[in-house]
Amino acid sequence: MRLKMKHFVCYVTIIVLLPYIVTVFLNGPSMVSSSYVNETRVKVKTESGTTEIPMQEYGIGILAKEIPVSYKKEALKAQAILVRTDIYSKIQSGGSETILEDSFWTQKQMEEAWGAAKYASNYKKLKNAWEETEGQVVTYDGNLAITPFFRLSNGSTRDGSEALGDESYPYLKIVECPYDIEAAEQIQTVTIDDMEAEIGTCDTAGYVLNVTVGGETISGEEFRTNYHLASSCFTLQKYNGKLRITTRGVGHGLGMSQYTANEMAKEGEDAASILEYFFEGTNLQEVAEIVTGNE
């Protein structure tokens, strides 16, 4: 009877451990823990309302939407850390009931963008970037940092105090991005119906701070949004009864340039050094340390 019981226990043990053994055999021991990490669930806004999903799913969805999946691994890892930092910052500010509103791609949207054939490999690439940086966030003086990012600068990033009108983010400084000047998307031109518009002031990096349109003054970012411009670094020129707008760069120009981050990754820089370049004086920490320190 005892022998039968021992055999039974052995069989059960093998059945329970078989997935673990197979996983270790195929992927190595480091892959096992990743399937259990980041079980935190977050509330997110969708087209159909509000739902609750794993933070990892949300984070990867933002990565898929916000950065080219063709970019190098270390650039993707740097982006993953910025996304995670932003998510935790929002939760820290709004509490456990926070509803995250940044849009993200679902599996269906990823398949539509990449094609069904490339979905699995592209998703795995982003998933690896997320899991290999698991728990890492950017901090300044022990607190979660503000971590903006954009696609391509006009040749340098912006000073946070000028762009935001706030001295609270000394790590958001002007950083040279010479790679960006050579990008195919660097200069773009659009033509719209003529109107009375005049650029008011620009910041040190050349991004427009305000524009007067028909006697009303609006911010450069609002003008960019209203007229679907690639960048808030732009010039205005009347041409053949139209208004020609020429932009430089892609995005708001504050924080990390994804294009330069990718070029740095091509040259062998890792995610930590990329983030240090764009957010000088910040540190990488485990989010658990921040949570514990604030209790």
N, C-alpha and C positions, 0 to 999 in steps of 0.2 A: 504493500500500500504506500509506504514511504517513497519507494522508488518511482511509482507512478506519479506521486505528487511532485517529486523533484523534476520528472520529465515534463509535467504540465507547466510548472513554473518556468522551466527553461524555454518551452515553446512560447509562452506568453511574453517573456522577456525579449525573445528574438523578434516577435511580431511588433512589440512596442518600439524597439530600438532600430528596426530595419530601415525606416525612413532616415534616421540619423546617420546610420552606417552608409547608406547609399549616397547621402548628401556629402558626407566627408570624403567618400571614395571619388565622387565626381568632381567636387568643387574645392575640396580642402576644408579643414576645420574652421578657417576664418569666415566661411560663408554661412555657417550654421547660425551663429548669433544674429546675423543680419535679418533673418526671417522673423525674429521676435522683437526687434528694436522698433522704436517709434510707434508704439501702440496708442499714443495720444490721439484722441479724436477731436475734431474742431467743427464748429458750426459755420457753414459757408452759404453765401447767397448764390442762387442759381436762377436760371430763367423761369423756372416753375415755382420758385419760392425759396425756402430755407431747408437745408438738410445737414446731416452730420456725417462726416467721412473721416477716415484716418488722415492725420496730418501729413503723412508721407505721400498719400495720393494727391492731396491738395498741393503740396510743395512741388512734386514732380509735374503736376498739371501746369503750374506757373512757369516752371523751367521750360516746358515744351512750348508754351506760348511766347515767352519773353526772350529766349536766346536761341540762335541757330544750333540745331542738334549736331551739325557738322563740326562745330568748334572743338578744340582740343580738350582733353580730359581735365587738365588743371584749371582751364578757364571755366568749364562747367562746374567744377567743384567750388571755385570762388563764387560763382553765381548762386550755387545752392546755399552757401553759407549766408550770403546777403538775404536771400529769400527767407531762410529760417529765422534770421535775426529780426526781420520785419514782422514776420508772423508772431513771434514771441513778444515783440514790442507792442503790437496791437492788443494781444491778449493781456499783457501786463497792464496796459492803460485802461482797458475796458472790462477786465474781470473774466471769469469763467464763462459768462453768458455772451461774450463777444461774438458777433456775427461778422465774419471776414468777407469783405466785399470785392477784393481784387479778383478779376476774372481769371479763369484757368481753363485749360483744355481737358475735356473728357477723352476717354478712349476713342469714341466716335470721331471727335474733332481731330485727334492725332492721326487716325487712319485716313481721314479726308485730306489732311495736310501732307502726310508722308506717303500715303498709299499703303494698302493692306500688307503688301509684301515686305515693306520696310518697318512696319510698326513694331514688331517684336524686337528687332535689333536696336532700333532707336530708343525704344522705351527702356531697354536694358541698360543702355549707355547712360541715360539720365538717372535711372534707379541706382546705378553704381555710384554716380557722382553724389547722390543724396546720402546713400548709406555709408560711403567712405568718409563723409564729413559728419556723420551722425552726432548730433548734440552740440556741434560747434557753432558758436555765435560770435559776432564782433562786439567788443565792449570798449568803452572809454571811461577811465576812472572808476572801473568796476560796475558800470551801468551799461545796459544795452545801447548801442550806438544807432544813429539814424543812417541807413545804408541805401541811398538812392543809386540807381544805375541807369544807363541809357546805351543806345547802340553805337554811336559814333560822334566824336567831338569835332569842333572846328579847328583842332590843333592843340587845344588845351581844355582842361576842365574848368569849372567856375569856382569862385570863392563863395563859400556858404553864407558868410555874413552879408555879402552883396545880393546874392540870389534870393535869400530867404529873409533878409532884413533882421537877422538874429545872430547874436554873437555866441550862441550856445553850442555851436558845432565847430570848434577850432580845427578839427581833423578834416573838414571839408575845405581843402585849399586848392589853389590853382596848380595843376599838374600838367606838365608837357606831355603831349601825345603825338609825336611826329609821325607815327605809323598812320594815324587817321587821315592825315592830309593826302596820302597816296590812295585812299580807298576810292572805289568806283562811284560810290554814293556820295562822295564828299560835297559836290556842288550840284544842286538841283534848281530848276527854274519852273515857276508856274505863272500863268497869266490870267488875271481876273478882270472883271469890268472896272473901268476907271472910277475912282472915288477920291475924295480928299483925305489923304492919310499921310502922316508925317511921324517919323521916328523921333522920340523924345530923347531919352538917355539910354546908354548902354553900360554894361559893367566892364570891368577891367579885361575880361576875356573876350569881349566883343558881342556878348549876347544882349538882346534888346530887353530893357527893363520896362519901358512903357511906350505906347504909340497913341497919337491923337487921331481919331477917326471921326470925321464929321463933327468936330468940336468936342467930342467925348474922349477922355483919356482912359485907356485900358492897358493892362499889363501885356508884356511881350508874349507870355505864355497863353493868355486869353486870345490874342490876335492869332497866334499859331494854331490854336484849337479851332477858332472860328473859320479859318480859311484852309484848314487841313494841310498845314505846312510841315515839312520834314523836321524843321529845327526852329528854335527861337533865336537863332543867329541868322539875321536876314537883312537885306537891303531892299529899298523900294525905288522903282524907276518907271516914270510914265513913258509909254511906248505905243505909237500908232493908235491912240485913243483908248489904250488899255493900261492896266497897272501890272508891271512885271515885277515879280518877287523872286529874288535869288537867295537861296538858303545855303548854309554851310553846316555840314554835320547832320546827324539824325538823333533827335531827342532833345531833352532839356539841358544837357551838358553838365549835370551835377552828380558827383560821385564817381562811379566806375564806368569807364568806356569799355564796353564789351569787346569792341574790335581790337583795341590795344591790349586788353587782357588776353585775347586769343593769340596775338602776335608775340606777347611775352611768353605764353605757354609754349609756342613753337620754338622759342629760344632756350627752353629748359627751365623757366621759372615755375615754381610751384604755386599752389593756391594761396598759401600764407604770404609769400613775398609779393604776389600780385595785389593782395588786399592791403598790405603794408604800404605799397606804393601809392595807392589811391586814397587810403584812409590813414595818413601818417599819425603815429602816436597812439593808435588803437591796438588792441590785443585780441587774440583768439582765446576763448574760454569755453568750457563746457557749460551748457545752459543750466545744468543742475547746480553748479557752483553759484550762479546768479540767483536762482530761486532760493537756495539755502541761505545765501548771504542776506537776502531781503526779508527773511522770516523773523 
